[in-house]
């Protein structure tokens, strides 16, 4: 079993502590620089603005957002950090956003005014639960709330009075609409008054928007623009733009120009810098992150037992262009396997396949010959990019399945774990190692 410093860790694909004692204290990818550039940009903004930080899942958006949030707080900014995915059960995101802002306000008179108008706006926005629908036969269906008992009684006994009472219902709603407009206008004025007395912009981070239910995600950005667009209030959306565009199409239809739609609500998109998968700087940062993750899984480094795994993981992380989350998953699966020493190179290859090409991996486990051919071609493409003799073993391994291991040489056999160096066990190797990581992990 692997050596752990104390107790065996919980199997988890995320061992990161997002923020240390200081902002960006564990900055292995030099992302403080981006935060400082963006902070300089915020200081020049007088109008309200919506910024978006775009990156694929697993590239560290949350880590960056929470550290930038801490950095801003240290500089005296008043900030709010919202995990939208944890809150998407709320019926209307206006309630979420206004509640968070109310917690930030210390001045009683501003808080009271904003709270009063927030309640009025929320009442106007919450969907009418009781709907009246008239079908071709003249019948109507009633909801369970927001319709008076009088109308409900008529629906059951005196449908001839429906038109009169429905007219009264509509008239009441028209009158409330005028009041709602006043409340919405007052809400924005109260918010603007609060923002105006701040020395620095109020910054509101909204994370995990792309993981929310489509209607909630779309509602968030619409509410931000319609009700919170005031000077000195800045929203920072941490998202995967591709996924959010899918959410827009899920709400408004596949033919919607989702990119143009988002452009109406987001002033600027910034991309979280993508790792350059070559070069000394990237390799050093990647190694630092791997070592940090190994440490958090309580693997010891003093006896060098896991150095082979770390070295192999560095290679496959480069070949497969692993995200930070992918690397965390790889270490988690290594922890689960209990394997040390001999066979680490084979194990991390299977782990990489399981994480990055799960469908191919499943076919390889059951001995699909076509899958072995596809894996061989994939490795040959890696060879074109990085001509490593190390890859030859795996290419030969997949090729051997096509010939039932009839043409393998002594050099290949000597690279196998000792217990597999005989004919009867060649084809068991892949499945045996796969059994070590037979685990679903997110």
Secondary structure as the mmCIF struct_conf table of DSSP 4:
data_model
#
loop_
_struct_conf.conf_type_id
_struct_conf.id
_struct_conf.beg_label_comp_id
_struct_conf.beg_label_asym_id
_struct_conf.beg_label_seq_id
_struct_conf.end_label_comp_id
_struct_conf.end_label_asym_id
_struct_conf.end_label_seq_id
STRN STRN1 UNK A 4 UNK A 4
BEND BEND1 UNK A 5 UNK A 7
HELX_LH_PP_P HELX_LH_PP_P1 UNK A 8 UNK A 10
BEND BEND2 UNK A 13 UNK A 13
BEND BEND3 UNK A 18 UNK A 18
BEND BEND4 UNK A 21 UNK A 22
TURN_TY1_P TURN_TY1_P1 UNK A 23 UNK A 26
BEND BEND5 UNK A 28 UNK A 29
HELX_RH_AL_P HELX_RH_AL_P1 UNK A 32 UNK A 42
TURN_TY1_P TURN_TY1_P2 UNK A 43 UNK A 44
BEND BEND6 UNK A 47 UNK A 47
STRN STRN2 UNK A 49 UNK A 54
TURN_TY1_P TURN_TY1_P3 UNK A 57 UNK A 58
BEND BEND7 UNK A 59 UNK A 60
HELX_RH_AL_P HELX_RH_AL_P2 UNK A 61 UNK A 74
TURN_TY1_P TURN_TY1_P4 UNK A 75 UNK A 76
STRN STRN3 UNK A 79 UNK A 83
HELX_RH_AL_P HELX_RH_AL_P3 UNK A 84 UNK A 87
TURN_TY1_P TURN_TY1_P5 UNK A 88 UNK A 89
BEND BEND8 UNK A 90 UNK A 91
HELX_RH_AL_P HELX_RH_AL_P4 UNK A 93 UNK A 104
HELX_RH_AL_P HELX_RH_AL_P5 UNK A 108 UNK A 125
BEND BEND9 UNK A 126 UNK A 126
HELX_LH_PP_P HELX_LH_PP_P2 UNK A 127 UNK A 128
BEND BEND10 UNK A 129 UNK A 129
STRN STRN4 UNK A 133 UNK A 134
TURN_TY1_P TURN_TY1_P6 UNK A 136 UNK A 137
BEND BEND11 UNK A 138 UNK A 138
STRN STRN5 UNK A 140 UNK A 141
BEND BEND12 UNK A 144 UNK A 147
HELX_RH_AL_P HELX_RH_AL_P6 UNK A 149 UNK A 157
HELX_RH_3T_P HELX_RH_3T_P1 UNK A 159 UNK A 161
HELX_RH_AL_P HELX_RH_AL_P7 UNK A 162 UNK A 196
TURN_TY1_P TURN_TY1_P7 UNK A 197 UNK A 197
BEND BEND13 UNK A 199 UNK A 200
STRN STRN6 UNK A 202 UNK A 207
HELX_RH_3T_P HELX_RH_3T_P2 UNK A 209 UNK A 211
BEND BEND14 UNK A 212 UNK A 212
HELX_RH_AL_P HELX_RH_AL_P8 UNK A 214 UNK A 227
BEND BEND15 UNK A 228 UNK A 228
TURN_TY1_P TURN_TY1_P8 UNK A 231 UNK A 232
STRN STRN7 UNK A 233 UNK A 239
HELX_RH_AL_P HELX_RH_AL_P9 UNK A 241 UNK A 252
TURN_TY1_P TURN_TY1_P9 UNK A 254 UNK A 255
BEND BEND16 UNK A 256 UNK A 256
HELX_RH_AL_P HELX_RH_AL_P10 UNK A 258 UNK A 265
BEND BEND17 UNK A 267 UNK A 267
STRN STRN8 UNK A 268 UNK A 271
HELX_LH_PP_P HELX_LH_PP_P3 UNK A 272 UNK A 276
BEND BEND18 UNK A 277 UNK A 279
HELX_RH_AL_P HELX_RH_AL_P11 UNK A 280 UNK A 296
TURN_TY1_P TURN_TY1_P10 UNK A 297 UNK A 298
STRN STRN9 UNK A 299 UNK A 299
TURN_TY1_P TURN_TY1_P11 UNK A 302 UNK A 303
TURN_TY1_P TURN_TY1_P12 UNK A 305 UNK A 306
HELX_RH_AL_P HELX_RH_AL_P12 UNK A 307 UNK A 319
TURN_TY1_P TURN_TY1_P13 UNK A 320 UNK A 321
HELX_RH_AL_P HELX_RH_AL_P13 UNK A 324 UNK A 337
BEND BEND19 UNK A 341 UNK A 341
TURN_TY1_P TURN_TY1_P14 UNK A 342 UNK A 343
HELX_RH_AL_P HELX_RH_AL_P14 UNK A 344 UNK A 356
HELX_RH_AL_P HELX_RH_AL_P15 UNK A 358 UNK A 365
TURN_TY1_P TURN_TY1_P15 UNK A 366 UNK A 367
HELX_RH_AL_P HELX_RH_AL_P16 UNK A 369 UNK A 385
BEND BEND20 UNK A 386 UNK A 386
TURN_TY1_P TURN_TY1_P16 UNK A 389 UNK A 389
HELX_RH_AL_P HELX_RH_AL_P17 UNK A 390 UNK A 402
TURN_TY1_P TURN_TY1_P17 UNK A 403 UNK A 405
BEND BEND21 UNK A 406 UNK A 407
HELX_RH_AL_P HELX_RH_AL_P18 UNK A 410 UNK A 414
TURN_TY1_P TURN_TY1_P18 UNK A 415 UNK A 415
BEND BEND22 UNK A 416 UNK A 416
HELX_RH_3T_P HELX_RH_3T_P3 UNK A 418 UNK A 420
BEND BEND23 UNK A 422 UNK A 422
HELX_RH_3T_P HELX_RH_3T_P4 UNK A 423 UNK A 428
HELX_RH_AL_P HELX_RH_AL_P19 UNK A 429 UNK A 436
TURN_TY1_P TURN_TY1_P19 UNK A 437 UNK A 437
#
